[in-house]
């Protein structure tokens, strides 16, 4: 399996370069994520499916890199002084003021999203359709933006 991963590292590097990593650290992180996606593709690929491996592997590699980018962008890098390396702190939410105009479902959905739940999980937890969750979420985000940009 390791041989297959090494043989297809060119594909991983091609996909990584499309994301234009800004630092060597980011590039290394993207490559590692791409290797994970490549490994997943290798384990699930079937030669009987009628497709070639590289087009099949493109999506798993890309999605693993996207997940890594989301992980990296959820942290902010703060430089303490000129002599220290950047330290990673959790990023501050994109708002400072939560408006009082939020309804209780909107507030609950925002809190669940901040806790890491996705829309499907929230819909299951609140026993309502995902479309309603998205509608309430978007309304809440709009209200938050309006209050914070005033």
N, C-alpha and C positions, 0 to 999 in steps of 0.2 A: 504494500500500500504506500509506503514511504517513497518508493520509486515513482509511482503514479503522481504523487503530489509534486515531486521534484520535476517531473516531465511537464507538468502543467503550470509551473510557476510563472511562465511567460504570460499566460492568460490572467493570472492574479495581478501581476505587475501592470499589465495593460489596463485593467479595470481600476486599479489603485490610482494610476496616473490620470485617469479621467476625472477623479475627484479633486485633483490639484491640492495635495496636502501642503499645508503652509510651513510646517517644521519637520525636521528629521524624525522627531518623536511621533508626530502624527502619521508620517509615512510608515514607520515601523508598526504602529498600532493598526493601521489599515491593512498592512501586509499580513499581520497575524490574524486579523479578522477574515481576510480573504482566504487564508490557509484553512481556517475553520469551515468556511463556506465550501471550499474545494473538497475538503474531507467529507462533508455532508453529501455533496454531489456524488462523490465516488462511491459512498456506501449505498446510495439509493439508485444509482444509474443501472439500467438494464439494457444490454445490447439488443435484446429482442424488441425493444420499443420502437425501433426504426429511425431514431435520430442519432446524430453525432454527439460526442461527449461535450465538446466545447460550447455549442449553443445551449446544451442542457445545463452545464455548470455555470453559465453566465449569471442567471438569477440568484442561485444560492450564494455565490460569491458576492454579488452586488448587495444583497440584503444583509449579509453579515457585516459588510463595510458600513452600510447605512446605520445599522444598529450601533456600531462602534462610534460613528460620528455623533450620533445622538448622545451616547454616553460621554464623549469628550466635550460636547457643547453644553452639557448640563452642569459642567463645572466651570468656574472662572479661574483664571490664573492671575495671581496678584504677586507683584514683585515687591519684596519687603525693602531691600536697598540694593545698591549696585554690587554688593559683594556676596549676596545669597542667591540661591536658585529660586525660581518661582515656587510658591507653595500653592496647593490646591485647596480652595474653600468651596463649599456648596454655593451655587449661584443664588442670588437674591431673586425672588419672584419678580415678574415683569411689572407688577403693580406695587404701589405703596399704600394706597387707600382702597379699601373694599367699600363700595357704596352701600348705603342703607336701603337703596331701591331694589336690591337683589331679593327675589322671592326665596322662600325656604327651599324649593326644589333646586333652584339655580345655585344657591349657596352649598347645598349638600353635594351636588354634582361637582362643583369646583373643589370642594374638600376631598372628594373621592379621587378626582383626577390628580390632585397634589399628592395623595397617598399612593399613587401608582396604578390605580385601576384604569383599564381601558373602557371604551364605550360599551362593549358587549358585556363586560363584567358588571358595569354599573347598571345596565338595563336589567340584567338578571337579578341583581341585588335589590333594585327598586321595583321590580316586576312591572316594567313598562317597556314599550318598543324602543329600540335603539334610535329611531328617527326623532322621538320625543326628547331623548337624552341629548342628542346633538343640537336640537333646536334650543333647548334650555341653556346648554353650554354656550352656544354662539351668542345668545341674548345676554348672558352673564358677562362674557368677554367684552361685548360691545359696551355694556354699562361700565365695566371696569376701565376700559380705555377712555371713555368719555370723561369720567371723573378724574383720571390721572393726567389727562392732557389739557385740562382746563387751567 
